[in-house]
Amino acid sequence: MVAEFLTIRNNTSTPIVLKRIERFKAPEQSQGDNFTTLARNFTRVLTNQTRTNETVAAITDQTHPFDEVKDLDIHVEPFTTKKTERRAFKDSDKERMRLTFEVEGEKHQIQTPVPTSESATMKALADHPKHRFTGIYVTPESFLTVFSSANASAWMGELRDDTLLSALSIPGTHNSPTCHMAPPSVRCQAVSPQEQLKNGVRFFDIRVQPQYPDKPEKDELILVHSVFPISLTGNKYFRDLMKEVNEFLEHNPSESLIISVKREGTGDAKDEQLAQILHRHYAGEGSRWWVRPKIPTLGEARGKIVLVRRFNLDGELKKEHGGNGWGIDAASWADNTPNATCPSGELCIQDFYEVQESTNIEKKIKFVKEHIDRASHVHYPLGVVPNVQESRKYPFFINFLSASNFWKTDTWPEKIAAKVNPAIVDYICRRHKDDDGDCSTGILVTDWVGLDGDWDLVRAIVGMNAKLRLKKN
């Protein structure tokens, strides 16, 4: 079932006006299309990619509408939602629409549903447009959300320096480098960390195992997921990942990347040994790492890697920064929790992951939504937080969309993501609360974003930073 009438949400700071609706018949599927679909699904089987969403044929200049409504004047003010009296379809809910909006004298078009599984960049009909927009269309609800488009590689550059990093809506990935050929219970990502960064991800969740824990002069940290290496083709290393991260930040100095580091794997390595390796070889003085134990502003964090430390420190590092330690302290992290604040006070966590049966996925989705609401209610101040104690008043809200059950194939990471990710896209796009603060989503830590070019969830999260551009105090 598809909702009968079109609803439009304007999540930008600019009024938009719907001026025209064109309707197009659903294209007939040919035998060639059936073969393509079969081949695509076979490829997914071979690569553990089981999502079966099909693409929608694009409307070209040669495609003629069977129905057209001109001279509309449907105004949607900034940060408001309007349910229109215009039908989303006329004869069949498989029809396509092309919508034309006017924004400060410019015309912009979007097709719904979008012609690929990606969120759609609206087509500007001017040669040098002042505005750029992205649209996400929730088909069952006939609901279009319009976001201001940001350069995915440098979206932080559009926000003020004096914005606290914890105030931002930040897309993240869980077990970020697990994009390699691996058992389905180990692999959590569709694309490489490099692709994630290019498409807007700004939080990495990294698990490492010191290869030579008793030799602090060696820097080898093996990337792992629990006790498993992340690739069946041989060990992958933190050093190589950091080369990619440093290269990205070198080319995009407006950006910051939060990295959560945790010790996992086999062997008898200790947290304190990991701390020494990171301090000595990666995040020491003169590096681009932010290791102060308080939340920075975006200006302080630009071009830097912000360390969220999920490991304990040795005695010397505990003395850093006036005895407040080294890195943002997440060493004590409540296990399998729907909502808990770390003892440091700087992180509020939703990390419920024990989904024993696929029927429990709805419970996980509920916890994710509730944590988005907690983040959204907070009013963040502008400016540098003077000390660790003040920093605790404005924590990071870290919200894991990931979950799994090793023993159940239908609760492996990709299967969970196939249900959780669309549900949260829908929630972000259609959500409205009267008691919202800055409307931040917090940090949403995801699995399998970017599969088949689908970055809707990342685009929606980044789009929720629009209100921060207007913030004055």
N, C-alpha and C positions, 0 to 999 in steps of 0.2 A: 504494500500500500504506500502511496505517495500523497503527501499533504496537498490539498486542492489549490490553496492560494499561496502565492509567493510572499515570503518574508525577507526583509533586507535589514542587516545590521551594519551600521557604519562605525567601524572601530578606528576611525581616523580623526584628526583634529580639524578636518575640512568638511563643510556641508557638501553632500552629493545629491544629484537630482536624476532620477530615472526618466529618460526622455523617449525611449523607444523599445518595443518588444517585437522581435521577429521569431516566428515559430517554424520549425523544420521537421519533416517527417523522420521517423527513425529509419536509418538505412537498413536495407535487407542484407542478411549475412549470406555470403556466397560460400561455395564449397572450399574455395581457396582460404577464406577466413577461418573455416572450420579446421583446415589443415594447420594453419598458423597457430590457432589456439591449442591444438593437440601437441604440436612441437614445443610450444612455450611451456605447457604443463609437464611434458616429458623432461624438459630441461630443469624445471623446478624440482622434480623428483630426484634428479641426479645431483642437485646442489643443495638439497634440504630446504628448498624454497617452495612452500606449499600454498602460498596465498594465490587465490584464483580470480581476483578482481580483473575484469576485462576492461580494455580501453574503449573509449567512445569515439566514433568517427568525427573528425574535425569538420567544421563548417568552412568551406572555402568560398572565395569570391564568386565561383561558378555555381554554388548551391543556391537555389531560389527558395524563399520562404513560401509556405502555403497560406500563411496568415501574418498580418502585420498591424501593429497598433502604434501610430505615430502621435506626435504632439502630446505626449504624456508630461506631467509636471509633478512627479511624486518626490517630495523633498524628504531627505533623511538627514537629520542634524548630527553633528559629531557625537559619538559615543551613545547613540540611541538606536533602538530597534523599531521597525515599522512593519506591521503586517498589512500588506496591501490588499486591495480588492481585485487584483489581477490574478487570473488563474495560472497555475504553473504548467498546465497542459490543457489542450482543447478536446482531443479525441482519444489520446493514448498517453499513459504516463511514461512511455518510451520516447516521446518527442524530445526534441532539443530546442533550446531558446538561445537567441543572441540578444543580449541586453546592452543598450547604449546609455551611458551616464554622462552628465555634464558636470564639470567641476571648474569653477572660476573661468568659464568661457571655453574650457578644453573638453573635447569628447573622448571618452574611453569606452571600449567594448570588452565584453566577456561572453564566452559561450558557457552554457550550463546544460548538462553536466560538462565538466572540463574534458578536452579531447584526449587527455592521457590521465594516468593515475596521479600526476603531479598537481599541485596547486597551480592555478592559472595566473600568469602575469597578464593583467588587463592590457589590451592593445590600445595604445595612444594613437589617436587619429590626427595629432598635430606633429609637425616635424621636430620641434624642440620643446617637448612638454615640460612644464614646471613640476608636474606631479607624476608619480608612478604608483600603481596599485596592484595588489594581489587579491584574488578572490578565492574563497574556499566554499564549495557548494555541498551542503548536506542533503543528498537527494531524497531520502525518505521524508524529510521535513520541508522540502522545497525552500530551504533556508540558505541564503547567500550572505556570507560575512565578508566585508571589504576591509582589508588592511592596507596601511601605507607600505609600499615595497621598500625594502632595505637591500643594500648590497650585501649578499649573504656572507661574503668574505670579510666584511668590515662594518657590520651593522652597529657595533658599539660606538663607532665614530660619530653617530648621529645623536648621542646622548651626552649630557653635561658631565664635566670632570668632577663636580662636587656631589655626584650621585653615589650613594653607598652601593657597593657591589651586591650586597644582599637585597637591595631594593629591586634588582633587575629580574625580569622573567628570562630564565636561561635554559636553553635546551642542553641536555647532557646525555651521555650514553653509559650504559652499565657494561662492565668488562669490555671497555672500549676497543681494545685491539683484537678481540676474538672474532675476526672476519675470515680466518683462514680455513682450509679444509680440516675439519675436526668432527668428532662425534656430535650429533645434534643436541645433546645435553650440555655440551661445552661451548658451542658456538652461539654467540648472542648478537652478532652484528652482520649486516648485509654488505657493508662497504668498509673501506679502510679508514683509519683515523684521519688520514690526509683528506679524503673525500668528506668526512664528517666536518672537519674544520672549514673547508671551502663552502659547505652548505649551512654553516651557522652554529654548529655545536660548540659550546664553550665550557663544558664540564666533562672531564674524563675520569672514569672510575678504573683504577689500575691495580692489579694484584701481582705481586712479584715474589720470587724466591731467590735469595742470595745463593749464587752458585758456589762461592768460596767464603762462607761466613767467617771463618777463622783467619782470613787473610784480608785485612782492611785495605791493603794497597791495591786490591783487585776490584774492578767496578762492575763485574758481571752480575746483572739481575735478570733472571729468566722470567718472562711474562707467563703467568699461569691463571687458571680458573679453578679455584679450590685446589685439589691435589694434582690436577691434570695440566700438562703443557697445552698451549692454545692452538698448536698445529701438529698435524700428523706427519708433516714433512721435516720436522726438526725444530729445535728450540728457537724462539724469537726473543729478542733482547730489548730491555728498557733503553739502552744506549741508542739503538737505531730509531726507536720511537721518538726519543727526545731530539734527535737530529731533525726529524720531520717537524716537530713542534717548534723548535727554534727557528727553522727556516720559514715557517708560516708567520710567526710573530715578527721576524725580521722584515718580511714583505708587507705585513699588516700591523703597523705599530699602534694603531688605535685600539687593538683588541687585547683581551686578557683571557687566559685559560686557567680555570680552576682544576687542579689535579688532586684527586683523592688517592692516596697510596696506602695499600694494606699488604702485610706479609701473609702469604699463603704458601701452598706447595708442600713437598715432602722434606724430610731431613730434620736436623735439629737446630736450625738457625733461630736466633732470637731477635726480638724487636730491636733491642739496643744495637745489635750488629747492623741491621738494616739502617738504623738512624745514622750510624757512623759512615756507612758507605754513601748514603745520600748527601750527607754534610760534606764529606771529603771530596767526592767526585762529581757531584751534580749541583747542589744547592748551597754551596759555600759563598763566602764573601766575594762580591764581584760578579756573581751569576745573575741571571734574569729572574731568579726565584724570589717571591715575596714570602718570607719566613717569619715575619713578625706575628705574634699571637693575637692579632686583632683584625677585624674586618676592614679592608681598605676602601677608599673611594675608588671610583673608576679612574680618576686622574692618577692616583697613586699606583693603580694596577696595570695601566696601559703598557703593553709590550712585555708584561711579566707573567710568570706562572705562579699562581697562588696555591700554596701547599695546604691541603687539608690532610692532617696526619692521623691515620688510623693505626698507629703503632706507638709503643712506649719509648721514652727517651732514656739515655744513660745519664749519669749524674752531671756531667759537664754541660750537656745541652739543656738540662733542666734549669741551669743558672743563666741561660741566655735571656736578654731583654729584661734585665732587672729581676731575674728570678721567675719570670712569667713563662719561660720555656721557649720552644722553637716550633713555629708553624701553628696553624689553627688546630686546636686540640680536639680530635674526634677519637681518641684512643679508647675511651669507654663508650661503646655504642650498643644500645639496647638491641637484643637479638629478636628478630621476627616481630617487630613492633608496628602497630598501626599509628602510634604517635608517642614520641618521647623526645625529651631535650637532653642532649649530652651534658654531663656534669660541668664541662667548661662553660656552658650557657650560650655558646656561639653557633650551635646547630640544632635545629628541630627536625626530627627524622620521621619519615614513614617508610618502613622497610619490611612490611609483612610479605614474606616470600613463600611460606609453606602452603602452597595450593595443592592439597592432597588429591583432589578430583577436579575435573574440568568444570563441574558445576559450581565450584568455589570461586571461579574467576570473577563472578559478579561481586563477591565480597571484597576482592582485591580492588576492583574498579571503585567501589564505594569508598574505600579507604583513601584512594588516590584523590577522588573528588573532595573529600573532607579536608585533605591537607592543602589542596589548592585554595579552598575557602579560608583556611587559617592564614595562609600567606597573603591572600588578597585583602584581608581586613586590616593589615598593618599600615600605619602611616609612618614613612621613613623620613627622617630629617635630611636636609642637604648639608654638606660640609664634612670635614674630617672629624671622626670620632676621637676624642682626645686620649682615651686609655682603654685598657682591656675591660674594665668594669662597665664603661659606657657601651662598649661594643656588644656586650651581652644583651642589651635591650633590643637589639636589631639583628637577630640571628639569621643565618641562612636557613631557609626551609628547603630541605632536601627530600624529594618525593620520588621513590623508586616505583616505576611502572613494571618492573621485572618481577618474575616469580617462576618457580619450576618445581617439579617433582621428578627426580631422576628415574623413578620406577614406572612412571606413566608416560607413554609416548605423546598423549594428547595434552600433557602439561609441560612439555619441553619449551624452551624460551621462545622459539618462533611461533608456536601454536598459541602461547599466552599473548604474545604481542599482536597476533592477528585479531584478537578480540579486544585487548585493552587499548591499543593505539587508536583505532577508529572511535571507540567510545569516548576517549579523552579529547580527540579532535572535536567531536560533536559537543562535548561539554564546554570546552573553551569557546567555541564559536557561538554557542547559543546561551551561555550562562549569563545571568544578571542577578546581582544582589544589591538591594537598596543600602545595605550597611557596609559596602566595600570601602576600603581605604585607598591605597595606591593601585589596586587591581593587579598586583604582581601574581604570577603563577608560582613563584619560587623557582627552584631548580628541579626540572622534571627529567629523571634519569631513565632512559628508554632502551628498549631492545629493538633491533631490526628496522630502524629508520633508514630511509633511502632505498628500500627494496623496490626494484623496478622503477626507480626515479621518484618514488613517493616521499616527498618531504613535507607533506601537509602538516604533520604534527610540529615539526621544527618551525615552519613558517608561522603557524598559529601562535606558538610560544613567543617567538621574536616579535610578532605583531602586537602582543599585549604590552609592549613597552611604550606604546604611543602616548599614554597619559604622562609618562615621565618627562616628555619633551615640553610639556606645559607647566610642569611643577615649579612653583615659586618659593615655597618654604616647607 
